[in-house]
């Protein structure tokens, strides 16, 4: 469904802000694909104004796509913390680290804000193997 249809279905008037807000994670990560990135002149990287100089479109794209893939696994109710028959939280912690790193490259205060809602570490710490 297009963004405009979604906005209309919700009873709202269409504005550029609402259309932007309706875009999927896949849309945003695709802005770092080589084709789209070049098409819009590399503008997306400006979102990461605090990134280290060594980080570039490719490394940001890799991190964003790992986050998107993990998010899709959660959305489709796929296991996210199992390797074979063992419980393993390393992947979840790596994604958490990637998210915090990306947020810090945008604005350090975002990290503090998200951490105030993040319960992953305490849930893992309190996890008891069955």
C-alpha positions as CSV (number, residue, x, y, z in Angstrom):
1,X,0.0,0.0,0.0
2,X,1.4,3.4,-0.9
3,X,2.1,6.0,1.8
4,X,-0.7,8.3,0.4
5,X,-3.3,5.5,0.7
6,X,-2.2,4.7,4.2
7,X,-2.5,8.3,5.2
8,X,-5.9,8.6,3.6
9,X,-7.1,5.4,5.3
10,X,-6.1,6.8,8.6
11,X,-8.2,9.9,7.8
12,X,-5.3,12.3,7.5
13,X,-4.4,14.9,4.9
14,X,-1.3,14.2,2.9
15,X,1.8,16.2,3.7
16,X,5.5,15.6,3.0
17,X,6.1,15.0,6.7
18,X,3.4,12.3,6.8
19,X,4.7,10.6,3.6
20,X,8.2,10.5,5.1
21,X,6.9,9.1,8.3
22,X,5.1,6.3,6.5
23,X,8.2,5.0,4.7
24,X,9.4,1.5,5.6
25,X,12.8,0.6,7.1
26,X,13.6,-1.1,3.8
27,X,13.1,2.2,2.0
28,X,15.5,4.0,4.3
29,X,18.2,1.3,4.2
30,X,17.9,1.2,0.4
31,X,19.1,4.9,0.3
32,X,22.5,3.5,1.1
33,X,22.5,1.0,-1.8
34,X,25.0,2.1,-4.4
35,X,22.5,3.0,-7.1
36,X,20.1,5.0,-4.9
37,X,23.0,6.7,-3.0
38,X,24.6,7.9,-6.3
39,X,21.3,8.9,-7.7
40,X,20.7,11.4,-4.8
41,X,24.3,12.5,-4.7
42,X,25.3,10.9,-1.4
43,X,23.0,13.1,0.7
44,X,21.9,10.3,3.1
45,X,25.3,10.1,4.8
46,X,24.7,13.6,6.1
47,X,22.4,12.0,8.6
48,X,25.5,10.6,10.3
49,X,27.2,13.9,11.0
50,X,29.2,12.4,14.0
51,X,30.5,9.3,12.3
52,X,34.2,8.6,12.2
53,X,35.9,9.6,8.9
54,X,36.7,5.9,8.2
55,X,33.0,5.1,8.0
56,X,31.5,5.3,4.6
57,X,28.3,4.4,2.6
58,X,29.3,0.8,2.5
59,X,29.9,0.3,6.2
60,X,26.8,2.2,7.2
61,X,24.8,0.2,4.6
62,X,26.1,-3.1,6.1
63,X,25.0,-2.1,9.6
64,X,21.6,-0.8,8.5
65,X,20.9,-4.0,6.6
66,X,22.0,-6.2,9.5
67,X,19.5,-4.3,11.7
68,X,16.8,-4.5,9.0
69,X,17.3,-8.3,8.6
70,X,17.2,-8.8,12.4
71,X,14.0,-6.7,12.6
72,X,12.4,-8.7,9.9
73,X,13.2,-11.9,11.7
74,X,11.4,-10.6,14.8
75,X,8.5,-9.3,12.7
76,X,8.0,-12.7,11.1
77,X,8.3,-14.5,14.5
78,X,11.5,-16.3,13.5
79,X,14.0,-17.4,16.2
80,X,16.5,-14.7,17.0
81,X,18.6,-16.2,19.8
82,X,19.2,-19.8,18.9
83,X,22.1,-21.6,17.2
84,X,21.0,-25.1,16.6
85,X,19.5,-26.1,19.9
86,X,21.5,-23.7,22.0
87,X,20.4,-20.3,23.3
88,X,22.8,-17.6,22.1
89,X,22.3,-13.9,22.6
90,X,25.4,-12.8,20.7
91,X,23.5,-11.8,17.5
92,X,21.0,-9.7,19.5
93,X,23.8,-8.0,21.4
94,X,25.6,-7.3,18.1
95,X,22.5,-5.7,16.6
96,X,22.0,-3.7,19.8
97,X,25.6,-2.5,19.5
98,X,25.1,-1.6,15.8
99,X,21.9,0.4,16.6
100,X,23.6,2.3,19.4
101,X,26.6,3.1,17.2
102,X,24.4,4.3,14.3
103,X,22.4,6.4,16.7
104,X,25.5,7.9,18.2
105,X,26.7,8.9,14.7
106,X,23.4,10.8,14.3
107,X,23.1,12.4,17.8
108,X,24.6,11.2,21.0
109,X,21.5,12.1,22.9
110,X,19.5,9.6,20.9
111,X,21.5,6.8,22.6
112,X,20.6,8.0,26.1
113,X,17.0,8.3,25.1
114,X,16.8,4.8,23.6
115,X,18.8,3.3,26.5
116,X,16.1,4.5,28.9
117,X,13.6,2.1,27.2
118,X,16.0,-0.7,26.4
119,X,15.6,-3.8,28.6
120,X,17.6,-6.2,26.6
121,X,20.6,-6.4,28.8
122,X,18.6,-6.9,32.0
123,X,16.4,-9.6,30.3
124,X,19.5,-11.5,29.2
125,X,21.1,-11.1,32.6
126,X,18.0,-12.5,34.3
127,X,17.5,-15.3,31.8
128,X,17.6,-18.8,33.3
129,X,18.4,-21.7,31.0
130,X,15.4,-24.2,31.0
